[in-house]
Amino acid sequence: MDINDLFDKIMKSINQFADEIAEQRLQEKMQDTGRGPKNGGKNAENFEAKEKQGVTSFPKRE
């Protein structure tokens, strides 16, 4: 395993953790606002897309 493979694995772990945190925050906000898949409709989808935009994505170096 070279250093680039190691960094790739680290970045995958960080991104996975960030996705899990974003999903958790989304679920909490949806519960707080009463929005959800059943009663949110289009707004819930837009809300989810905006929430996931806040997650930092690190560019992959080549």
Contacts in CASP RR format, 6 or more apart in sequence:
PFRMAT RR
TARGET T0000
AUTHOR 0000-0000-0000
METHOD contacts of the structure
MODEL  1
MDINDLFDKIMKSINQFADEIAEQRLQEKMQDTGRGPKNGGKNAENFEAK
EKQGVTSFPKRE
7 61 0 8 1.000
8 60 0 8 1.000
11 58 0 8 1.000
11 60 0 8 1.000
14 58 0 8 1.000
15 57 0 8 1.000
15 58 0 8 1.000
18 55 0 8 1.000
18 56 0 8 1.000
18 57 0 8 1.000
19 55 0 8 1.000
21 55 0 8 1.000
22 51 0 8 1.000
22 52 0 8 1.000
22 54 0 8 1.000
22 55 0 8 1.000
25 51 0 8 1.000
26 47 0 8 1.000
26 48 0 8 1.000
26 51 0 8 1.000
26 52 0 8 1.000
29 35 0 8 1.000
29 47 0 8 1.000
29 51 0 8 1.000
30 36 0 8 1.000
30 44 0 8 1.000
30 47 0 8 1.000
33 47 0 8 1.000
34 40 0 8 1.000
35 43 0 8 1.000
35 44 0 8 1.000
35 47 0 8 1.000
36 44 0 8 1.000
37 44 0 8 1.000
END
